[in-house]
Amino acid sequence: MKTSTLTSNLFDDNALWSKLKDGDEKSFSMLFERYYADLVRYGNSLSPFEEKVQDCIQDVFTDIWIYRDTLQNSVVVKAYLLASVRKRIARLHERDHIFRKTTSTDSIAFLLEFSVEHELMDDETTKEKVVRLNKLLNELPARQKEALYLRYHQGLSVEQIAEMLDVNYQSASNLLHRGLMSLRKDWKGSFALFLLLSASSF
């Protein structure tokens, strides 16, 4: 086995998670550093209060460390962290009476704006298509937009999205399908271009 492959295996999410559960502070710190920026960006898409979002993320990691002995042995770390931040923000909103005594994550509005860096593209036709794509994406219902974000930017499976959004598999699949169908119907660009651009949007 090559050294680079061995090193990669030592520091993949599953290995770090296992070591974290055993009390390894370095592994805990590595996971924090690996996902903090993604969690902040996702958290900011659910709440306009940046400092509170950062507090929520800190609380999630604090709980992970304190209760590490009770954590599941096998998780998809990225999905677990995103879901934990989402639930923490829902509780924050409930505490601040934004949700009127409900902690349902279904009530969270997805605030993130899609923005492909079309200015860096040389082809004027492509630029125009990207501008149109951005507009259509941001006009989608919040839940469809969030589902697309989680699927194509964060790389989550439909099952993981369903768990995060607290819906069944079919509902999550429908959110993705309806979002994609709206884009296909209203956007004249190629669908392959959408998939390419959406992966680098945000």
C-alpha positions as CSV (number, residue, x, y, z in Angstrom):
1,M,0.0,0.0,0.0
2,K,1.3,3.4,-0.9
3,T,2.1,5.8,1.9
4,S,-0.3,8.4,0.6
5,T,-3.2,5.9,0.6
6,L,-2.3,4.7,4.1
7,T,-2.2,8.3,5.4
8,S,-5.6,9.0,3.7
9,N,-7.1,6.0,5.4
10,L,-5.8,7.0,8.8
11,F,-7.5,10.4,8.5
12,D,-10.8,9.5,6.7
13,D,-14.0,10.4,8.5
14,N,-14.7,6.9,9.8
15,A,-11.2,6.6,11.4
16,L,-11.3,10.0,12.9
17,W,-14.8,9.3,14.3
18,S,-13.7,6.1,15.9
19,K,-10.7,7.7,17.5
20,L,-12.8,10.6,18.7
21,K,-15.1,8.1,20.5
22,D,-11.9,6.7,22.1
23,G,-11.1,10.2,23.4
24,D,-8.5,11.3,20.9
25,E,-8.5,15.1,20.9
26,K,-6.5,15.4,17.7
27,S,-9.1,13.5,15.7
28,F,-11.9,15.7,17.3
29,S,-10.0,18.8,16.2
30,M,-9.4,17.5,12.7
31,L,-13.1,16.8,12.2
32,F,-14.0,20.3,13.5
33,E,-11.5,22.0,11.2
34,R,-12.6,19.8,8.2
35,Y,-16.3,20.7,8.5
36,Y,-16.5,24.0,10.3
37,A,-16.7,26.2,7.2
38,D,-19.4,24.0,5.6
39,L,-21.4,24.0,8.8
40,V,-21.2,27.8,9.1
41,R,-22.3,28.2,5.6
42,Y,-25.2,25.8,6.0
43,G,-26.2,27.3,9.3
44,N,-26.2,30.8,7.8
45,S,-28.6,29.5,5.2
46,L,-31.1,28.7,8.0
47,S,-30.6,31.7,10.3
48,P,-29.6,35.3,9.7
49,F,-27.9,35.5,13.0
50,E,-24.3,34.6,12.3
51,E,-23.0,34.7,15.9
52,K,-25.8,32.4,17.0
53,V,-25.1,30.0,14.2
54,Q,-21.5,29.8,15.3
55,D,-22.6,29.2,18.9
56,C,-24.9,26.4,17.6
57,I,-22.0,24.7,15.8
58,Q,-19.8,25.0,18.9
59,D,-22.6,23.5,21.0
60,V,-22.9,20.6,18.6
61,F,-19.2,19.8,18.8
62,T,-19.2,20.3,22.6
63,D,-22.0,17.7,22.9
64,I,-20.2,15.3,20.6
65,W,-17.1,15.5,22.8
66,I,-19.0,15.3,26.1
67,Y,-21.3,12.4,25.0
68,R,-18.8,10.6,22.8
69,D,-19.2,7.4,24.7
70,T,-22.9,7.2,23.6
71,L,-22.4,8.1,19.9
72,Q,-23.1,5.5,17.3
73,N,-20.1,3.6,16.1
74,S,-20.8,4.1,12.5
75,V,-22.2,7.3,11.0
76,V,-21.8,9.4,7.9
77,V,-20.0,12.2,9.7
78,K,-20.8,15.0,7.3
79,A,-24.6,14.2,7.2
80,Y,-24.6,13.7,11.0
81,L,-23.0,17.1,11.6
82,L,-25.3,18.9,9.1
83,A,-28.4,17.3,10.7
84,S,-27.2,18.2,14.2
85,V,-26.6,21.8,13.3
86,R,-30.1,22.0,11.7
87,K,-31.7,20.6,14.8
88,R,-29.8,22.9,17.1
89,I,-30.9,25.9,15.1
90,A,-34.5,24.7,15.2
91,R,-34.2,24.6,19.0
92,L,-32.7,28.0,19.0
93,H,-35.6,29.4,17.0
94,E,-38.0,27.8,19.4
95,R,-36.3,29.3,22.3
96,D,-36.5,32.7,20.7
97,H,-40.2,32.1,20.0
98,I,-39.7,32.4,16.3
99,F,-41.5,29.1,15.7
100,R,-44.2,29.7,18.3
101,K,-43.5,26.7,20.5
102,T,-42.5,24.2,17.8
103,T,-39.1,22.7,17.2
104,S,-40.1,21.3,13.8
105,T,-37.3,21.6,11.3
106,D,-39.9,21.9,8.6
107,S,-40.4,25.5,9.7
108,I,-36.9,26.6,8.9
109,A,-36.6,28.8,5.8
110,F,-33.7,28.1,3.6
111,L,-32.0,31.5,3.0
112,L,-28.9,30.7,1.0
113,E,-28.7,32.3,-2.5
114,F,-27.3,30.3,-5.3
115,S,-24.5,32.2,-7.1
116,V,-22.4,30.7,-9.8
117,E,-19.3,32.8,-10.6
118,H,-20.3,33.5,-14.2
119,E,-18.0,36.5,-14.4
120,L,-15.1,34.0,-14.7
121,M,-16.5,32.4,-17.8
122,D,-15.2,33.4,-21.2
123,D,-18.2,32.4,-23.3
124,E,-21.0,35.1,-23.3
125,T,-23.7,32.5,-24.1
126,T,-22.7,30.4,-21.1
127,K,-22.7,33.5,-18.9
128,E,-26.2,34.3,-19.9
129,K,-27.3,30.8,-19.2
130,V,-25.7,30.9,-15.8
131,V,-27.4,34.1,-14.9
132,R,-30.7,32.6,-15.8
133,L,-29.9,29.4,-13.8
134,N,-29.1,31.4,-10.7
135,K,-32.4,33.3,-11.0
136,L,-34.4,30.1,-11.4
137,L,-32.7,28.3,-8.5
138,N,-33.3,31.2,-6.2
139,E,-37.0,31.3,-7.2
140,L,-37.6,27.7,-6.2
141,P,-39.5,27.0,-3.0
142,A,-37.2,26.9,0.0
143,R,-37.5,23.2,0.7
144,Q,-36.7,22.3,-2.9
145,K,-33.7,24.6,-2.9
146,E,-32.4,23.2,0.3
147,A,-32.8,19.6,-1.0
148,L,-30.9,20.5,-4.1
149,Y,-28.2,22.1,-2.1
150,L,-27.8,19.1,0.2
151,R,-27.8,16.7,-2.8
152,Y,-25.5,18.5,-5.3
153,H,-23.3,20.6,-3.1
154,Q,-23.0,18.6,0.1
155,G,-23.2,15.3,-1.7
156,L,-25.8,13.7,0.6
157,S,-27.9,10.7,-0.4
158,V,-31.7,10.9,-0.7
159,E,-32.0,8.9,2.5
160,Q,-29.7,11.3,4.4
161,I,-31.7,14.3,3.1
162,A,-34.9,12.7,4.2
163,E,-33.5,12.2,7.7
164,M,-32.2,15.8,7.8
165,L,-35.5,17.3,6.7
166,D,-37.5,15.0,8.9
167,V,-39.5,13.6,6.0
168,N,-39.8,10.1,4.5
169,Y,-37.7,8.9,1.5
170,Q,-40.5,9.5,-1.0
171,S,-41.0,13.1,0.2
172,A,-37.3,13.9,-0.1
173,S,-37.2,12.3,-3.6
174,N,-40.2,14.4,-4.6
175,L,-38.6,17.6,-3.4
176,L,-35.5,16.9,-5.6
177,H,-37.6,15.8,-8.5
178,R,-39.9,18.8,-8.5
179,G,-36.9,21.2,-8.2
180,L,-35.1,19.6,-11.1
181,M,-38.3,19.4,-13.2
182,S,-38.9,23.1,-12.6
183,L,-35.4,23.9,-13.8
184,R,-35.7,21.6,-16.8
185,K,-39.0,23.2,-17.8
186,D,-38.0,26.9,-17.4
187,W,-34.2,26.8,-18.2
188,K,-33.1,26.4,-21.8
189,G,-29.5,25.3,-20.9
190,S,-28.4,21.7,-20.9
191,F,-29.1,19.6,-17.8
192,A,-25.5,18.4,-17.8
193,L,-24.4,22.1,-17.4
194,F,-26.8,22.5,-14.5
195,L,-25.2,19.5,-12.7
196,L,-21.7,20.8,-13.3
197,L,-22.5,24.4,-12.2
198,S,-24.6,23.5,-9.2
199,A,-21.8,21.4,-7.8
200,S,-19.6,24.6,-7.7
201,S,-22.3,27.1,-6.8
202,F,-22.3,28.4,-3.2
